[in-house]
């Protein structure tokens, strides 16, 4: 019996997906996504920590340079 992409085999009702004969990717997508998410989180954490430590100096430098453009 065939139901679209799935075929019923045996009395136990196990399903066979027709795409199971493809070669698996070298790196699973979930692992790559996890590494990207961790890297992005670390970059955001470092930027936030830098802003906490140097935020006042950055704000003053930006405001001084902005005011110097007006005069």
C-alpha positions as CSV (number, residue, x, y, z in Angstrom):
1,X,0.0,0.0,0.0
2,X,1.4,3.4,-0.9
3,X,0.5,6.7,0.7
4,X,2.2,9.6,-1.1
5,X,5.9,9.6,0.0
6,X,5.4,6.8,2.6
7,X,4.7,3.1,2.0
8,X,3.2,0.7,4.4
9,X,5.3,-2.4,4.8
10,X,4.5,-5.5,6.9
11,X,1.7,-6.1,9.3
12,X,3.4,-4.0,12.0
13,X,2.6,-0.8,10.2
14,X,6.1,0.4,9.9
15,X,6.7,3.2,7.4
16,X,9.4,3.5,4.9
17,X,10.3,6.9,3.5
18,X,11.4,6.8,-0.1
19,X,14.2,9.4,0.4
20,X,16.1,7.2,2.9
21,X,18.5,6.1,0.2
22,X,20.2,9.5,0.0
23,X,23.7,10.1,1.5
24,X,23.6,11.9,4.8
25,X,25.3,15.3,5.0
26,X,28.8,15.4,6.4
27,X,27.7,17.8,9.2
28,X,24.2,17.7,10.5
29,X,22.3,20.9,10.0
30,X,21.3,21.1,13.7
31,X,25.0,21.1,14.8
32,X,25.9,23.9,12.3
33,X,22.9,25.9,13.5
34,X,23.9,25.3,17.2
35,X,27.5,26.5,16.5
36,X,26.2,29.6,14.6
37,X,23.8,30.4,17.5
38,X,26.5,30.0,20.1
39,X,28.9,32.2,18.1
40,X,26.2,34.9,17.6
41,X,25.4,34.8,21.4
42,X,29.1,35.2,22.3
43,X,29.4,38.2,19.9
44,X,26.4,39.9,21.4
45,X,27.6,39.2,24.9
46,X,31.0,40.7,24.2
47,X,29.5,43.8,22.6
48,X,27.2,44.3,25.6
49,X,30.1,43.9,28.0
50,X,32.1,46.4,26.0
51,X,29.2,48.8,26.1
52,X,28.9,48.4,29.9
53,X,32.6,49.1,30.3
54,X,33.1,51.9,27.8
55,X,29.6,53.2,27.1
56,X,30.0,56.6,28.7
57,X,33.2,57.3,26.8
58,X,31.7,56.1,23.5
59,X,28.6,58.3,24.1
60,X,30.7,61.4,24.9
61,X,33.0,60.9,21.9
62,X,30.0,60.5,19.6
63,X,28.3,63.6,21.0
64,X,31.4,65.7,20.8
65,X,32.0,64.8,17.2
66,X,28.4,65.4,16.4
67,X,28.5,68.8,18.0
68,X,31.7,69.7,16.2
69,X,29.9,69.1,12.9
70,X,27.4,71.8,13.8
71,X,29.9,74.6,14.4
